[in-house]
Amino acid sequence: MNKQIENLFDRHFGGFGRLYASPGRVNLIGEHTDYNLGFVLPGAIDKAIYMAIRPGAGSLCRIYSADYDEAVEFDLHAIQNPEQQWARYIFGVVQEMQKRGAVLGGFDAVFGGDVPLGAGLSSSAALESVAAFALNDLFEAGFDRRALAEIGQMTEHHYVGVRCGIMDQFASLFGEREKVIQLDCRSLEYRLVPFRPVGYRVLLLDTQVKHSLASSEYNVRREQCEEGVAVVARHESGVVSLRDVTLEMLSAYKQDMSEVVYRRCHFVVSENQRVLDACDALERGDYADFGQQMFASHRGLSGEYEVSCPELDFLAEKAREFDGVLGARMMGGGFGGCTINVIEASAHDAFVREASDSYQKRFGIAPRVIDVVISDGARRLK
C-alpha cells in the first residue's frame, strides 16, 4: 500500500511527499460505556489509512483519494464544506486546526488504505487522524496527540454531522504494538495494558448486515441511561453519569425505575467493571479469564442492553460452543457489524470454516473474515 500511494502521488503531483499512516481500531471490551463516561479498551490494528503529503503553493489544498478515484481542491480559508463526503474529513481537520491557532500552508496529498469499510473499524477516524498527524508534523503546528484526537472528534461533529465520542481517534493516535488502551472517557486519562496473546489470534467476523434500528435505538439507549441517572441523582449527591453509579445504588432505587431502564443501567455499570476486570486479567497474562469477560459482555449487550441481533447472537454462540475460542462478543453500536473473537491460533482455520458454513446456511450470506493484529498508532513512515 505504501508504494501504491507513493506512485499515485508521483502520477498526480510529480515527485514525492512525506508518508504517514494512521490505523483503524478494534474495541476489545467496553461497549456503550463511552457516552456514559465509563471505560473502554480499544487497540490500534495493522490496517491503516496512508497519506503522502508535501507543502503546496499558496493556500490551495489539492487532495486525491485512491479509494474513491476522485480529486478535490479547496482553499485553506474556504467556508463551504466540500460536496464529497470523504473530503469533509480532511477539510474539517484543516479548519479545526486553524481554529486552534495553527498556521498551515497549502498542500498536495494522496491517501488510501486497507481498513475494511463498513466493518466498524473506524476508517473515518483513521483518515482524520492521519490528516491531523501529517499536517501537524508538516507545518510544525505543535499539537500533542490528545489535541489531535479532539480535532478529529470535532471534525466529525462540525463537518460530518456525527456526534461521536473520542475513542476511535484516541485509539488511532495513541495505539502501540502489543498494547491496548484502557481509556477513561470522563477524564481522558489512559494507560497502556499489555496484549501479547502468544498462540492466540484476534479475528473479526462481519455479519455483513446493518439493521435499520441502529441509529434510532442508539438515541433511545442514551435517553434510558439518562433517565436512570436522574433517578439515582435524586437520592445520591455527586451522580452525574452512570460512571458515578454502583450496582448497590441501582438495587436501592430499582423500584423508582422502569424494568427496562434498570436493565440498561445495570448493563453499563457492569460493563465498566468488566473492562477493569479484563485489564487485570491481561496484566496477569490470563487470557482465559479475559475471554470470559468478553462472553459476559455479549450476554449483557444482547439480553440487558438489547442492541444485538440474530446474526450477531448466532456468531457469538458459535464461538462460545467452539473449543479454542477464548472469548467473543459483538463489537460496536449493534444491530449488525462484527463479532470480535480471541482464538487459539491452531483452532483459527477450523473455526472460520465451521462458523462461515453454518452462518451461510442460516442467513444465506457468508460472513466477511478479518484477521487483525494489535499494532502502532499514527506515525511517519520512513
C-alpha positions in Angstrom: 0.0 0.0 0.0 2.9 2.4 0.8 4.4 2.1 -2.7 1.0 2.4 -4.3 0.3 5.7 -2.5 3.8 7.0 -3.4 3.3 6.1 -7.1 -0.1 7.8 -7.2 1.4 10.9 -5.6 4.0 11.0 -8.3 1.4 10.5 -11.0 -0.9 13.3 -9.8 1.6 15.8 -8.4 5.1 14.8 -9.6 7.8 13.8 -7.2 7.3 12.5 -3.7 5.8 13.6 -0.4 6.3 12.6 3.2 4.5 9.4 4.0 2.3 8.9 7.1 0.0 6.2 8.4 -2.8 6.0 11.0 -4.7 2.8 11.8 -8.2 1.6 12.3 -9.1 0.2 15.6 -10.9 -2.6 17.4 -12.6 -2.3 20.9 -11.9 -5.5 22.8 -14.4 -4.8 25.6 -16.4 -1.8 26.9 -19.4 -1.1 24.7 -21.9 1.7 25.1 -19.9 2.9 28.1 -18.2 5.8 26.3 -21.2 8.2 26.3 -21.8 7.2 29.9 -18.3 8.5 30.7 -17.1 5.0 31.6 -14.2 2.8 30.4 -13.3 1.3 27.0 -10.5 -0.9 25.9 -9.6 -0.2 22.2 -6.4 -1.1 20.3 -5.0 0.1 17.0 -4.7 -2.5 14.3 -2.4 -3.4 11.5 -4.8 -1.9 8.8 -4.4 1.8 8.2 -5.0 4.9 6.1 -1.8 6.0 4.4 -1.1 9.6 3.2 1.6 11.1 1.1 1.8 14.9 1.5 4.0 17.9 0.8 3.7 21.6 1.0 2.0 23.2 -2.0 1.5 26.6 -3.5 -0.1 29.4 -1.5 -3.3 28.4 0.3 -4.5 25.8 -2.2 -5.1 22.2 -0.9 -5.2 19.5 -3.6 -6.2 16.0 -2.5 -6.6 12.8 -4.4 -8.4 9.8 -2.9 -7.1 6.4 -4.1 -10.1 4.5 -2.8 -12.7 6.7 -4.5 -10.5 7.7 -7.5 -11.6 11.3 -7.0 -9.7 14.6 -6.6 -10.8 17.7 -4.6 -9.4 21.2 -4.3 -10.2 23.8 -1.7 -8.7 26.9 -0.2 -7.4 26.9 3.4 -9.8 29.7 4.2 -12.8 28.3 2.4 -16.1 28.2 4.3 -18.2 25.8 2.2 -17.9 22.1 3.1 -16.8 20.0 0.0 -19.5 18.0 -1.7 -17.6 14.8 -1.4 -18.2 13.1 2.0 -14.7 11.8 2.2 -13.2 15.3 1.6 -15.1 16.7 4.6 -12.9 14.7 7.0 -9.8 16.4 5.7 -11.4 19.8 5.2 -12.7 19.7 8.8 -9.3 18.8 10.2 -7.8 21.8 8.4 -10.5 24.1 9.8 -10.3 22.8 13.3 -6.5 23.1 13.4 -6.7 26.7 12.2 -9.4 27.5 14.8 -6.8 26.4 17.4 -4.2 28.8 16.0 -2.3 26.5 13.6 -0.6 28.3 10.7 -0.9 26.0 7.8 0.0 26.3 4.2 -1.4 24.8 1.1 -0.6 21.2 0.4 -0.8 18.3 -2.1 -1.9 14.9 -0.7 -2.8 11.4 -1.8 -4.4 8.9 0.6 -5.7 5.4 0.5 -5.9 2.4 2.9 -6.6 -1.2 3.7 -9.0 -0.6 6.6 -12.1 -2.7 5.6 -15.0 -0.3 5.0 -18.3 -0.9 6.8 -16.9 -3.3 9.4 -16.9 -0.9 12.3 -13.1 -0.5 12.3 -13.2 3.4 12.1 -11.7 4.1 8.8 -13.1 7.7 9.1 -11.2 8.3 12.4 -8.1 6.8 10.7 -8.5 9.4 7.9 -8.9 12.3 10.3 -6.0 11.1 12.4 -3.6 10.7 9.5 -4.5 14.1 8.1 -4.1 15.8 11.5 -0.9 14.0 12.3 0.6 14.7 8.9 -0.4 18.4 8.9 0.8 18.8 12.4 4.2 17.4 11.5 4.5 19.0 8.1 3.8 22.5 9.3 5.2 22.1 12.9 1.9 23.1 14.4 2.8 21.8 17.9 -0.3 19.9 18.8 0.1 16.8 21.1 -1.7 13.6 20.3 -4.6 14.3 22.7 -5.3 17.6 20.9 -5.1 15.8 17.5 -7.7 13.3 18.8 -10.0 16.2 19.8 -9.5 17.9 16.4 -10.7 14.6 14.8 -13.7 14.3 17.1 -14.7 17.9 16.4 -14.3 17.3 12.7 -17.0 14.6 13.0 -19.2 16.9 15.0 -19.0 20.1 12.9 -18.3 18.9 9.3 -19.6 15.4 9.0 -22.6 15.6 11.4 -21.8 12.7 13.6 -21.7 13.4 17.3 -19.2 10.6 18.1 -17.1 10.1 21.2 -13.4 10.3 21.2 -12.4 6.6 21.5 -11.8 6.0 17.8 -9.5 8.9 17.2 -7.8 8.3 20.6 -7.0 4.7 19.7 -5.8 5.6 16.2 -3.3 8.2 17.6 -2.2 6.5 20.9 -2.1 2.9 19.9 1.0 0.8 20.4 2.0 -2.6 19.2 1.1 -5.4 21.7 -0.7 -3.0 23.9 -4.4 -2.0 24.3 -5.6 1.3 25.8 -7.7 1.5 28.9 -9.3 4.8 28.3 -11.3 6.7 30.9 -13.9 8.5 28.8 -14.6 11.0 31.6 -11.1 12.3 32.2 -9.4 11.0 29.1 -6.7 9.6 31.3 -5.4 6.3 29.9 -3.0 3.5 30.5 -1.4 1.0 28.1 -2.2 -2.6 29.0 -0.1 -5.4 27.7 -1.8 -7.5 25.0 0.6 -10.3 23.9 -1.6 -13.2 23.1 1.2 -15.7 22.1 -0.5 -18.6 20.5 -3.8 -16.7 20.0 -5.2 -14.5 17.3 -7.8 -11.8 17.1 -10.5 -12.5 14.5 -13.4 -10.4 13.3 -16.4 -12.0 11.7 -18.5 -9.4 9.9 -22.2 -10.3 9.7 -22.5 -8.1 6.5 -25.8 -6.8 7.9 -26.8 -3.4 9.4 -30.3 -3.3 10.7 -32.3 0.0 10.4 -32.8 0.1 14.2 -29.2 1.1 14.8 -29.4 4.9 14.8 -32.8 5.3 16.4 -32.2 2.8 19.1 -28.9 4.3 19.9 -30.7 7.5 20.9 -33.2 5.6 22.9 -30.5 3.9 24.9 -28.9 7.2 25.7 -32.2 8.6 27.0 -32.8 5.5 29.1 -29.4 5.8 30.7 -30.0 9.4 31.4 -33.4 8.5 33.0 -31.7 6.1 35.3 -29.0 8.6 36.3 -31.8 11.1 37.1 -33.4 8.6 39.5 -30.2 7.9 41.4 -29.2 11.6 41.4 -32.4 12.4 43.4 -31.0 10.3 46.2 -27.2 10.4 45.9 -25.0 13.5 45.7 -22.3 13.8 43.0 -24.1 11.5 40.5 -23.7 13.0 37.0 -23.5 9.9 34.8 -23.7 6.1 35.1 -19.9 6.2 35.8 -20.9 7.5 39.3 -23.4 4.8 39.9 -22.8 1.5 41.7 -24.8 -1.8 41.4 -25.8 -1.2 45.1 -27.3 2.2 44.2 -29.2 0.7 41.3 -30.6 -2.0 43.5 -31.6 0.5 46.2 -33.6 2.7 43.8 -34.8 0.0 41.4 -38.4 0.5 42.5 -38.2 4.1 41.1 -37.2 3.0 37.6 -39.0 1.0 34.9 -37.7 -2.5 34.5 -36.2 -1.6 31.1 -34.3 1.4 32.4 -33.0 -0.7 35.3 -31.7 -3.3 32.9 -30.0 -0.7 30.6 -28.2 0.9 33.6 -27.3 -2.5 35.1 -25.5 -3.4 31.9 -23.5 -0.2 31.7 -22.4 -0.3 35.4 -21.5 -4.0 35.0 -19.7 -3.4 31.7 -17.5 -0.7 33.3 -16.4 -3.2 35.9 -15.8 -5.9 33.2 -13.3 -3.5 31.5 -11.4 -3.2 34.7 -11.5 -6.9 35.4 -10.4 -7.6 31.8 -7.4 -5.3 32.2 -6.5 -7.1 35.4 -6.6 -10.4 33.6 -4.3 -9.1 30.8 -1.9 -7.8 33.4 -1.7 -11.4 34.8 -1.5 -12.9 31.3 -4.8 -14.7 32.0 -6.4 -14.8 28.5 -8.9 -17.4 29.6 -10.3 -15.0 32.2 -10.2 -12.2 29.7 -12.2 -14.3 27.2 -14.9 -15.0 29.8 -15.3 -11.2 30.3 -15.9 -10.9 26.6 -18.6 -13.6 26.6 -20.2 -11.9 29.6 -20.1 -8.6 27.7 -22.0 -10.1 24.8 -24.6 -11.7 27.1 -25.3 -8.2 28.6 -25.3 -6.4 25.3 -27.9 -9.0 23.9 -30.0 -9.6 27.0 -29.9 -6.4 29.1 -29.0 -3.6 26.6 -30.7 -5.3 23.7 -28.5 -4.0 20.9 -27.6 -7.3 19.3 -29.4 -9.1 16.5 -29.9 -12.7 15.4 -26.8 -12.6 13.2 -24.5 -11.4 15.9 -26.0 -13.7 18.5 -25.6 -16.7 16.1 -21.9 -16.0 15.6 -21.2 -15.3 19.3 -22.9 -18.6 20.3 -20.9 -20.5 17.7 -17.8 -19.1 19.2 -18.9 -20.0 22.7 -19.5 -23.6 21.7 -16.2 -24.0 19.8 -13.2 -25.3 21.6 -10.3 -23.0 21.2 -12.3 -19.7 21.2 -11.4 -18.0 24.5 -13.9 -15.1 24.1 -16.2 -13.4 21.7 -18.7 -10.6 21.6 -20.4 -8.2 19.3 -18.3 -5.0 18.7 -19.7 -1.6 18.1 -23.1 0.1 18.3 -25.0 -3.1 17.5 -27.8 -4.4 15.2 -25.2 -5.6 12.8 -21.5 -5.3 12.2 -18.8 -7.6 13.6 -18.1 -10.1 16.4 -14.6 -9.9 17.8 -13.0 -13.2 18.8 -9.9 -14.2 20.6 -9.0 -17.7 19.5 -6.2 -20.2 19.7 -4.1 -19.9 16.5 -4.3 -23.7 16.0 -8.1 -23.5 16.0 -8.5 -20.5 13.7 -9.0 -22.1 10.4 -11.4 -24.8 11.6 -13.5 -22.2 13.4 -13.6 -19.9 10.4 -14.8 -22.8 8.3 -17.5 -24.0 10.7 -18.8 -20.5 11.6 -18.8 -19.4 7.9 -20.6 -22.6 6.7 -23.2 -22.6 9.4 -23.8 -18.8 9.0 -24.2 -19.2 5.3 -26.8 -21.9 5.8 -28.7 -20.0 8.4 -28.7 -16.5 6.8 -27.9 -17.1 3.1 -24.7 -15.0 3.2 -21.1 -15.6 4.2 -19.6 -13.5 6.9 -16.5 -11.5 6.0 -13.4 -12.8 7.8 -11.0 -10.1 9.0 -7.8 -11.0 10.9 -6.2 -8.2 12.9 -3.1 -7.7 14.9 -2.8 -5.0 17.6 -0.3 -2.5 16.2 1.1 1.0 16.3 -0.9 4.3 16.1 -0.3 7.3 13.9 3.2 7.7 12.7 5.5 9.0 10.0 6.9 6.3 7.8 10.5 6.3 6.6 
